[in-house]
Amino acid sequence: MINGDHVMETTRVLTGITTTGTPHLGNFVGAIRPAIAASKRSDVDAYLFLADYHALIKCGDPALVAQSSREIAATWLALGLDPKQANFYRQSDIPEITELCWILTCNAAKGLMNRAHAYKAAVHANEQANEDPDFGITMGLFSYPVLMAADILIFNAHEVPVGRDQIQHVEMARDIAQRFNHNFADIFTLPTAVVDDNVSVLQGLDGRKMSKSYNNTIPLFGSEKQLKKGINKIKTNLLEPGEPKDPEDSTVFQIWCAFADDNERQVMQQAFIDGIAWGEAKKQLFERVNDELAPARQRYDQLIAEPADIEAILQEGAQRLRPKSSELLARVRHAVGLRPYA
């Protein structure tokens, strides 16, 4: 991109969204909002995809996989993702990803896969339950880091924003790419994991990290009534109205900070010190969050009611990207010896 007399380099930034479960406030604050903001920068070439093949590792309910994929696509679009500005696509619409995954599988060391956190955690859980170490573990779970490597390398992403628990997978992708480049041809860019420590990790209803696995989430696009009910369920201590409360120790205040500006944060912090009643603090939190989400909720409801519109956007995204993925895969095939007999 030319900017005055300077050539501005764009950085390919790739984010995958696993299509399991319903998006919640923690997803919005921790992943969706910062990724959409980054996609609007002129120096970023953003790749945002629905990781529906990854969903098959975690979920065996076809209806749930399909519903979640639709809900998550609608969520990103409703919250302002511009599919003309960013590359927005569904993993299963880019068949080159799975072909690349097999070629990388043939070059990935099993010892590397043995060290993957998710696999080790599953083995540990089986051992704790006195089961066979590999009980219930599929090859999908075991090979998950190779599919993630294919996702990243098919478009030669420079940066992959992740939480700390996912750094290992990006490092594995880098390892796999390095090995391929060394053994065959210098085709793959070595990706870098990017962790933004300023991105909030929201606490859930019980004070632990907001997560579907803890069942302590507040859905992002439920009705106003559901949002209010979720906020009212947040655990608080027994301090009475008028008694000073510690804002640093409060889930209500933490969620407030994720949605409020600096001035609003200071006002609420003082209200805590002055002993605001928990009911009043939750009422103000509901109003603040609802004000931000209401316009997007309306757009979300429209998209969910017209799934063909979402489908058209995703198909257009895939069609725009297929020439890139096909070109890279052609080079990979040639490098490993899958060549026409010309």
LINKA-V655961 format. One record per run of one state. SS is the DSSP state (2 for helix, 1 for strand, 0 for the rest). FROM is the first residue (numbers start at 1). LEN is the number of residues. If there is no record, write none. Layout:
<<SS/FROM/LEN> <SS/FROM/LEN>>
//
This chain:
<<0/1/1> <1/2/2> <0/4/2> <1/6/2> <0/8/3> <1/11/8> <0/19/5> <1/24/1> <2/25/15> <0/40/4> <1/44/8> <2/52/7> <0/59/3> <2/62/17> <0/79/8> <1/87/4> <2/91/3> <0/94/2> <2/96/10> <0/106/4> <2/110/5> <0/115/2> <2/117/12> <0/129/10> <2/139/15> <0/154/5> <1/159/3> <0/162/2> <2/164/20> <0/184/8> <1/192/3> <0/195/8> <1/203/1> <0/204/5> <1/209/1> <0/210/2> <2/212/3> <0/215/4> <1/219/1> <0/220/4> <2/224/9> <0/233/14> <2/247/3> <0/250/1> <2/251/9> <0/260/2> <2/262/12> <0/274/4> <2/278/28> <0/306/1> <2/307/30> <0/337/6>>
//
